[in-house]
Amino acid sequence: MRLALLILLLALPLAGALAAPDGARLFREHCSACHGFDGQGGMGLPLSLPDFLAVADDAYLTRTIRHGRPGRLMPAFRELGDSQVQAIVGFIRGLQPGIPAPPSNDEPVAGDARRGADLYRKHCQRCHGADGWGGRGTGVTFSRPRDFPVMPPALNNPGFQAAASDRFIRRTLLHGRRGTPMPSFRERGLSEQDVDDIVRYVRQLGRAPGSWRPPAEQPPVLMFDSPYSLAQTVANIKRAVVGNNFRTVRVQPLETGLRPPGEESPGQYVIFFCNFEFANRALGLDPRVGLFLPCQITVLKTADGGVKVMSMNPKFMSRIYNNRELDEACDEMHDLYLSIMEEATL
């Protein structure tokens, strides 16, 4: 009896290790923030649409999770194991259990890209853009056109091009996506040859120059030494903020909210400032930028009596956001922070 109990206890950890990953848990941990708790969509495309699951084979879903969409909202989940990815794919497939997965097929489609270019301009360009960059922004309501319930995918994106087979694109064009602005080209009267020609042109979009590349590595913080006193440095920053067409919102102790009023350290201050036109433009590109708005610069007295001026580095944040449009705004904000801090510490 004791031997049997011992064998059982030893086997329990092994059974747990061999258990299949929980696809629902993994999906809700890694995917639901954008695609919705049950794949109904949000910032990310809806994955539970019957017309999507009818054309998306398991290879497309797997490669999408692995490659992501560089420069768009969708990250690449390289840290997940193969069994975890397959569990997520299984959960997505189970969102519509009555729809079987189409067979995976990487056989190329034969078509005329020149003719496809004309058809693309007539039928696809309005949503997917002349160069295939797709919709602008991230897809939440503030950053998308009101007539788009979801953001059109970027067809020239290297992640899409790597994940989508010709057959997947062909099936999507023929069937469309009910519940989205994507029509069925068959119902629009296009022939199968027309669709094949568009597929060949979409493949050319993936080879176009100017693809997004992640920004170079950056330090997380910008920092300067000030030759002035703490009070004079704060005054210099406020003056430099105005000189750069921004407005000071407030100046407060760094420990505000962390200590009772009046007990905050007298040697640490934060200057908040904003340009509302710039803020509105940046939020329109990606509302997540609101996490570091309004702009802020910290001034503190060091233990040896010196004064440090520092801020977060917008170019460092740009890598986290994975948004090619926001890169330009982050570059602009990086240069602004440098200008203000250099002017205040000269």
Protein Blocks (a to p, Z undefined) as FASTA:
>chain_A
ZZmmmmmmmmmmmmmmmpccdfklmmmmmmmmmnojnonopjbccfkbmklmmmmcfklm
mmmmmnopghiabdcdfkbcfklmmmmmmmmmmmmmmbccddddfbdcdddfklmmmmmm
mmmmmmnopnonopedjhpaklgcfklmbacddfkbmklmmmpcfklmmmmmmnopghia
bdcfklnopafklmmmmmmmmmmmmmpghiacddddddfbdcdddfbdfklmmmmmmmmm
mmnopacfbdcdfkgojacehiacfkbccdddddfklmmmmmmmommlmmmcccdddddd
dfkopacdddddfklmmmmnopaklmmmmmmmmmmmmmmmmmmmZZ
